[in-house]
């Protein structure tokens, strides 16, 4: 492979990895926001009765 082809492949893979990390970050932020909205509306979840650490 030529240097240009290797450079292009590297840029492509770097861009793909960055895009995937950005998408996972946005999904995690949206999930946390949704959970905060539910907690604000309904209050925090009830404690689990089967939890041994009471």
C-alpha positions in Angstrom: 0.0 0.0 0.0 1.1 3.5 -0.6 1.5 6.1 2.1 -1.6 7.9 0.9 -3.7 4.8 1.1 -2.5 4.1 4.6 -3.1 7.6 5.7 -6.6 7.6 4.2 -7.4 4.3 5.9 -6.1 5.7 9.2 -8.3 8.8 8.9 -11.3 6.7 8.0 -10.9 4.4 11.0 -10.2 7.3 13.3 -13.4 9.1 12.1 -15.4 5.9 12.5 -14.2 5.4 16.1 -14.9 9.0 17.0 -18.4 8.9 15.5 -19.2 5.7 17.4 -17.8 7.2 20.7 -19.9 10.3 20.1 -23.0 8.3 19.4 -22.6 6.2 22.6 -22.0 9.4 24.6 -25.2 11.0 23.2 -27.2 7.8 23.9 -25.9 7.7 27.5 -26.7 11.4 28.0 -30.2 10.9 26.7 -30.8 7.9 28.9 -29.7 9.8 32.0 -31.8 12.7 31.1 -34.9 10.5 30.6 -34.3 8.8 34.0 -34.0 12.2 35.7 -37.3 13.3 34.1 -39.0 10.2 35.4 -37.5 10.7 38.9 -38.7 14.3 38.8 -42.2 13.2 37.9 -42.7 10.1 40.0 -40.0 10.4 42.6 -37.1 8.1 43.2 -37.7 4.3 42.8 -38.8 2.3 45.8 -36.2 0.3 47.6 -35.8 -3.3 46.5 -37.3 -5.6 49.2 -34.9 -8.4 48.4 -31.9 -6.2 48.9 -29.8 -7.5 51.9 -28.1 -4.1 52.4 -31.0 -2.4 54.2 
